């Protein structure tokens, strides 16, 4: 049985968002407000990446779709924070993994 793309996207988005926030827990922040803002923004960004990969058909392997979305949607946050490798790297790795999951399930 095939899973609904919206449900799969929601599951992937929630998982990616939660994992990214968990990765951020040990990081140091100026204050709690900045910590909450950074974690909220990261969760939303990763949720949307995970949600979009199963729901966007570019006619290429979903892992490549993930690569494009992961890099492209992570880049603005990396530029704003000037923290390139961890943000873009996590975005790409997580997105490619989601792409392979999508290929296996859909």
Backbone as ProteinMPNN parsed JSONL, in Angstrom:
{"seq_chain_A": "XXXXXXXXXXXXXXXXXXXXXXXXXXXXXXXXXXXXXXXXXXXXXXXXXXXXXXXXXXXXXXXXXXXXXXXXXXXXXXXXXXXXXXXXXXXXXXXXXXXXXXXXXX", "coords_chain_A": {"N_chain_A": [[0.834, -1.185, 0.0], [0.551, 2.175, -0.848], [1.811, 5.08, 0.749], [0.198, 8.1, 1.608], [1.288, 11.132, 0.174], [1.218, 13.575, 1.55], [0.928, 12.814, 4.211], [3.305, 11.335, 4.533], [5.143, 13.401, 4.039], [4.573, 15.06, 6.229], [5.319, 13.402, 8.369], [8.071, 13.019, 7.772], [8.921, 15.694, 7.865], [8.346, 16.423, 10.556], [10.043, 14.598, 11.897], [12.606, 15.348, 10.897], [12.701, 18.019, 11.74], [12.55, 17.738, 14.557], [14.863, 16.202, 15.072], [16.838, 18.032, 14.25], [16.482, 20.118, 16.104], [17.119, 18.737, 18.456], [19.832, 18.31, 17.992], [20.7, 20.887, 18.34], [20.484, 21.45, 21.046], [22.802, 21.23, 22.861], [24.222, 23.541, 22.174], [25.526, 26.853, 22.82], [23.912, 29.901, 23.688], [23.179, 33.454, 23.534], [21.054, 34.265, 25.183], [17.93, 33.029, 26.605], [15.814, 33.793, 24.944], [16.973, 34.126, 22.381], [17.802, 31.517, 22.021], [15.344, 30.11, 21.919], [14.237, 31.347, 19.645], [16.1, 30.584, 17.656], [15.871, 27.786, 17.712], [13.159, 27.447, 17.088], [13.027, 28.574, 14.515], [14.809, 26.854, 13.174], [13.461, 24.407, 13.448], [11.099, 24.895, 11.955], [12.173, 25.417, 9.401], [13.449, 22.928, 8.795], [11.253, 21.23, 9.033], [9.704, 22.082, 6.85], [11.394, 21.46, 4.701], [11.502, 18.64, 4.932], [8.793, 18.121, 4.554], [8.325, 19.02, 1.948], [9.9, 17.444, 0.18], [8.72, 14.787, -0.365], [6.466, 15.709, -1.644], [7.059, 17.114, -3.911], [7.553, 16.783, -7.257], [10.068, 16.587, -9.331], [10.814, 15.084, -11.411], [13.145, 13.749, -11.1], [15.385, 11.643, -9.186], [14.243, 11.275, -5.832], [16.221, 11.725, -3.866], [17.968, 13.497, -5.091], [16.238, 15.633, -5.417], [15.94, 16.168, -2.714], [18.59, 16.931, -2.119], [18.796, 19.34, -3.582], [16.711, 20.882, -2.38], [17.491, 20.767, 0.326], [20.029, 22.039, 0.341], [19.419, 24.51, -0.897], [17.325, 25.648, 0.689], [18.525, 25.781, 3.147], [20.594, 27.544, 2.871], [19.909, 30.429, 3.161], [19.611, 30.677, 6.015], [22.161, 29.918, 6.809], [23.699, 31.969, 5.698], [22.708, 34.219, 7.085], [23.394, 33.603, 9.759], [26.063, 33.125, 9.507], [27.133, 30.615, 9.789], [28.071, 28.182, 8.134], [28.871, 25.419, 7.337], [27.79, 23.519, 9.336], [24.979, 24.081, 9.185], [24.241, 23.973, 6.406], [25.33, 21.484, 5.825], [23.921, 19.693, 7.566], [21.386, 20.138, 6.533], [21.652, 19.152, 3.909], [22.472, 16.429, 4.297], [20.334, 15.367, 5.867], [18.194, 15.834, 4.092], [18.843, 14.33, 1.807], [18.78, 11.773, 2.899], [16.042, 11.662, 3.559], [15.073, 11.775, 0.942], [15.868, 9.24, -0.047], [14.322, 7.644, 1.633], [11.765, 8.41, 0.798], [11.832, 7.434, -1.852], [11.922, 4.716, -1.322], [9.483, 4.252, -0.065], [7.362, 5.442, -1.537]], "CA_chain_A": [[0.0, 0.0, 0.0], [1.316, 3.408, -0.916], [1.48, 6.076, 1.753], [-0.181, 9.421, 1.121], [2.448, 12.025, 0.143], [1.092, 14.612, 2.594], [1.232, 12.166, 5.497], [4.739, 11.053, 4.536], [5.826, 14.684, 4.197], [4.395, 15.514, 7.608], [6.166, 12.552, 9.216], [9.478, 13.366, 7.49], [9.161, 17.046, 8.356], [8.403, 16.388, 12.023], [11.26, 13.884, 12.312], [13.782, 16.17, 10.58], [12.664, 19.184, 12.627], [12.875, 17.32, 15.927], [16.279, 15.817, 15.111], [17.664, 19.239, 14.166], [16.387, 20.815, 17.396], [17.893, 17.95, 19.423], [21.244, 18.597, 17.72], [20.993, 22.249, 18.794], [20.363, 21.579, 22.507], [24.051, 21.531, 23.585], [24.843, 24.796, 21.748], [25.418, 28.003, 23.714], [23.205, 31.055, 23.133], [23.282, 34.662, 24.36], [19.991, 34.225, 26.191], [16.871, 32.068, 26.291], [15.012, 34.273, 23.818], [17.691, 33.771, 21.147], [17.771, 30.049, 21.944], [14.005, 29.74, 21.458], [14.092, 31.811, 18.258], [16.938, 29.75, 16.783], [15.307, 26.438, 17.643], [11.878, 27.533, 16.369], [13.332, 28.79, 13.098], [15.41, 25.628, 12.647], [12.409, 23.394, 13.332], [10.216, 25.24, 10.833], [12.934, 25.217, 8.164], [13.64, 21.498, 8.563], [9.935, 20.649, 8.791], [9.284, 22.389, 5.476], [12.228, 20.666, 3.797], [11.011, 17.273, 5.002], [7.443, 18.069, 4.001], [8.335, 19.274, 0.509], [10.577, 16.422, -0.631], [7.797, 13.803, -0.944], [5.357, 16.367, -2.336], [7.559, 17.839, -5.069], [8.022, 15.854, -8.283], [10.88, 17.271, -10.34], [11.163, 14.109, -12.44], [14.473, 13.198, -10.79], [15.379, 10.823, -7.961], [13.924, 12.102, -4.666], [17.427, 12.119, -3.14], [18.464, 14.717, -5.75], [15.305, 16.681, -5.008], [16.347, 16.488, -1.348], [19.851, 17.67, -2.178], [18.492, 20.71, -4.022], [15.94, 21.579, -1.347], [18.29, 20.877, 1.546], [21.055, 23.077, 0.161], [18.811, 25.807, -1.216], [16.545, 26.22, 1.785], [19.412, 25.987, 4.298], [21.54, 28.618, 2.568], [19.61, 31.719, 3.794], [19.939, 30.633, 7.445], [23.622, 29.882, 6.928], [24.205, 33.316, 5.398], [22.333, 35.124, 8.183], [24.136, 33.278, 10.982], [27.47, 32.93, 9.148], [27.506, 29.265, 10.223], [27.764, 27.53, 6.866], [29.033, 23.97, 7.235], [26.799, 22.725, 10.086], [23.605, 24.302, 8.738], [24.069, 23.424, 5.059], [25.649, 20.052, 5.898], [22.78, 18.993, 8.157], [20.292, 20.239, 5.573], [21.894, 18.245, 2.782], [22.467, 15.03, 4.746], [18.967, 15.001, 6.223], [17.34, 15.871, 2.908], [19.17, 13.186, 0.952], [18.23, 10.595, 3.595], [14.593, 11.708, 3.337], [14.86, 11.409, -0.449], [15.947, 7.777, -0.173], [13.133, 7.101, 2.321], [10.64, 8.648, -0.102], [11.955, 6.498, -2.968], [11.617, 3.371, -0.838], [8.102, 4.137, 0.388], [6.363, 5.815, -2.548]], "C_chain_A": [[0.882, 1.252, 0.0], [0.858, 4.387, 0.15], [1.129, 7.387, 1.059], [1.033, 10.359, 1.221], [2.396, 13.081, 1.248], [1.415, 14.025, 3.962], [2.721, 11.87, 5.599], [5.537, 12.338, 4.726], [5.731, 15.214, 5.613], [5.278, 14.713, 8.556], [7.642, 12.9, 9.027], [9.822, 14.744, 8.037], [9.267, 17.092, 9.868], [9.684, 15.719, 12.506], [12.504, 14.739, 12.077], [13.842, 17.388, 11.499], [13.076, 18.828, 14.042], [14.344, 16.947, 16.041], [17.173, 17.049, 15.09], [17.638, 20.019, 15.478], [17.183, 20.058, 18.461], [19.396, 18.184, 19.241], [21.641, 19.948, 18.306], [20.995, 22.403, 20.316], [21.692, 21.894, 23.197], [24.693, 22.882, 23.227], [24.593, 25.914, 22.759], [24.757, 29.163, 22.98], [23.364, 32.228, 24.081], [22.284, 34.645, 25.505], [18.904, 33.25, 25.739], [16.018, 32.497, 25.11], [15.664, 33.89, 22.494], [17.694, 32.257, 20.937], [16.427, 29.589, 21.377], [13.774, 30.156, 20.011], [14.863, 30.913, 17.292], [16.336, 28.358, 16.625], [13.978, 26.429, 16.9], [12.117, 27.685, 14.87], [13.908, 27.528, 12.461], [14.349, 24.544, 12.469], [11.529, 23.662, 12.118], [10.922, 24.994, 9.497], [13.061, 23.737, 7.829], [12.299, 20.799, 8.329], [9.529, 20.874, 7.338], [10.116, 21.616, 4.456], [11.705, 19.229, 3.756], [9.625, 17.113, 4.402], [7.454, 18.18, 2.475], [8.919, 18.133, -0.323], [9.596, 15.378, -1.179], [6.711, 14.432, -1.821], [5.774, 17.15, -3.57], [8.136, 16.843, -6.069], [8.747, 16.632, -9.377], [11.261, 16.332, -11.485], [12.564, 13.542, -12.27], [14.342, 12.353, -9.523], [15.077, 11.726, -6.768], [15.147, 12.517, -3.835], [18.047, 13.372, -3.766], [17.549, 15.895, -5.458], [15.655, 17.131, -3.595], [17.62, 17.306, -1.302], [19.606, 19.131, -2.551], [17.747, 21.501, -2.948], [16.755, 21.791, -0.078], [19.333, 21.976, 1.46], [20.408, 24.45, -0.019], [18.06, 26.442, -0.07], [17.368, 26.414, 3.051], [20.325, 27.192, 4.106], [21.174, 29.964, 3.206], [19.946, 31.746, 5.285], [21.449, 30.64, 7.662], [24.227, 31.266, 6.678], [23.92, 34.269, 6.561], [23.183, 34.877, 9.419], [25.646, 33.202, 10.772], [28.017, 31.605, 9.676], [27.143, 28.35, 9.059], [27.774, 26.004, 6.925], [27.994, 23.197, 8.056], [25.37, 22.881, 9.555], [23.374, 23.679, 7.364], [24.334, 21.919, 5.073], [24.495, 19.235, 6.464], [21.595, 19.012, 7.199], [20.45, 19.259, 4.424], [21.796, 16.787, 3.219], [21.048, 14.575, 5.071], [18.047, 14.915, 5.016], [17.597, 14.703, 1.966], [18.64, 11.9, 1.585], [16.713, 10.533, 3.392], [14.271, 11.327, 1.897], [14.905, 9.919, -0.683], [14.755, 7.101, 0.51], [11.923, 7.241, 1.415], [10.665, 7.659, -1.263], [11.552, 5.084, -2.538], [10.127, 3.195, -0.513], [7.084, 4.43, -0.718], [6.535, 5.07, -3.831]], "O_chain_A": [[1.839, 1.352, 0.767], [-0.336, 4.509, 0.423], [1.715, 7.729, 0.032], [1.722, 10.375, 2.241], [3.43, 13.435, 1.815], [2.091, 14.656, 4.774], [3.335, 12.124, 6.635], [6.501, 12.361, 5.491], [6.701, 15.758, 6.141], [5.914, 15.28, 9.445], [8.376, 13.057, 10.003], [10.895, 14.938, 8.607], [10.172, 17.727, 10.41], [10.338, 16.216, 13.423], [13.36, 14.845, 12.955], [14.915, 17.748, 11.983], [13.868, 19.541, 14.658], [15.006, 17.332, 17.005], [18.158, 17.112, 15.826], [18.671, 20.528, 15.913], [17.854, 20.681, 19.284], [20.141, 18.248, 20.219], [22.785, 20.136, 18.72], [21.476, 23.418, 20.819], [21.712, 22.768, 24.063], [25.617, 23.319, 23.913], [23.582, 25.92, 23.461], [25.01, 29.383, 21.795], [23.642, 32.052, 25.267], [22.618, 34.966, 26.645], [18.955, 32.716, 24.631], [15.546, 31.651, 24.35], [14.996, 33.388, 21.59], [17.598, 31.78, 19.806], [16.385, 28.77, 20.459], [13.183, 29.405, 19.236], [14.346, 30.528, 16.243], [16.298, 27.818, 15.519], [13.7, 25.491, 16.153], [11.487, 27.007, 14.059], [13.542, 27.171, 11.341], [14.338, 23.844, 11.457], [11.247, 22.751, 11.341], [10.335, 24.428, 8.575], [12.805, 23.337, 6.693], [12.216, 19.877, 7.518], [9.06, 19.95, 6.673], [9.58, 21.165, 3.443], [11.491, 18.669, 2.681], [9.32, 16.081, 3.806], [6.678, 17.508, 1.795], [8.455, 17.893, -1.438], [9.637, 15.103, -2.378], [6.108, 13.748, -2.648], [4.937, 17.786, -4.21], [9.098, 16.14, -5.763], [8.121, 17.253, -10.235], [11.952, 16.738, -12.419], [13.106, 12.926, -13.187], [13.297, 12.358, -8.872], [15.602, 12.837, -6.696], [15.113, 13.552, -3.169], [18.592, 14.215, -3.052], [18.014, 17.02, -5.272], [15.667, 18.327, -3.305], [17.722, 18.265, -0.537], [20.14, 20.042, -1.917], [18.101, 22.64, -2.644], [16.715, 22.866, 0.521], [19.501, 22.755, 2.398], [20.801, 25.424, 0.623], [18.145, 27.654, 0.128], [16.945, 27.145, 3.947], [20.778, 27.792, 5.081], [22.064, 30.608, 3.76], [20.505, 32.729, 5.772], [21.951, 31.286, 8.581], [25.157, 31.678, 7.371], [24.793, 35.034, 6.971], [23.644, 35.822, 10.058], [26.416, 33.211, 11.733], [29.206, 31.485, 9.971], [26.039, 27.809, 9.008], [26.774, 25.369, 6.592], [27.363, 22.289, 7.515], [24.631, 21.899, 9.486], [22.412, 22.934, 7.178], [23.633, 21.162, 4.402], [24.131, 18.201, 5.905], [20.882, 18.017, 7.068], [19.486, 18.611, 4.016], [21.106, 15.995, 2.577], [20.608, 13.522, 4.608], [17.211, 14.015, 4.934], [16.66, 14.151, 1.39], [18.11, 11.035, 0.887], [16.167, 9.472, 3.089], [13.29, 10.623, 1.655], [14.085, 9.378, -1.426], [14.241, 6.098, 0.015], [11.139, 6.302, 1.275], [9.626, 7.103, -1.622], [10.919, 4.351, -3.299], [9.582, 2.103, -0.674], [6.065, 3.748, -0.824], [5.769, 5.278, -4.772]]}, "name": "protein", "num_of_chains": 1, "seq": "XXXXXXXXXXXXXXXXXXXXXXXXXXXXXXXXXXXXXXXXXXXXXXXXXXXXXXXXXXXXXXXXXXXXXXXXXXXXXXXXXXXXXXXXXXXXXXXXXXXXXXXXXX"}
